[in-house]
Amino acid sequence: MRKLCIFLIAVLCFSGTALAQQQAAKKNYTGVRAGLNLSTFSGDTEDLGMQVGAHGDFYALYMESKRIGLQPEIQYSLQGTKTENGGHLLMHYVVVPLMLKVFPAPAFSIQAGPDAGFLFSSKYEREAVGIVDNRSKGQDFGLRPFAGE
């Protein structure tokens, strides 16, 4: 997991969006994003709190016309929750969405598409116990709607 984190940090530091003039001729754009996650669980659970995590991704936008594009992405996401006894459940995901983007205006897009998420590991950490590695594996599949740019 440490190697994956170092790789993602290196990609974020040494990558960037290509020059617009070069990309405009090809109508292809690439970039990276990073940010914070605030996650928790809901349902028949009590006393679970918000867990702070991080995410980062690499994306490429292939414009089919002036108003329609296809954007595949690969994302890393750290998610989880805080428990009532001071522990943390941490889950490491890699998510691969494929977004169809429609641009009704030059600086605004509406996008939607399927995604597949792969849980690589989950750990429960608690100060008094240490780390319990569940070695969970799993897949999530979903649909992402989003408006804005």
Buried (B, 14 or more C-beta within 10 A) or exposed (E): EEEEBEEBEEBBEEEEEEEEEEBEEEEBBBBBEEEEBEBBBEEEEEEBEEBEBBBBBBBBBBBEEEEEBBBBBEBBBBBBBBBEEEBBBBBBBBBBBEBBBEBEEEEEBBBBBEBEBEBBBBBBBBEEEEEEEEEEEEEEEEEBEEEEE
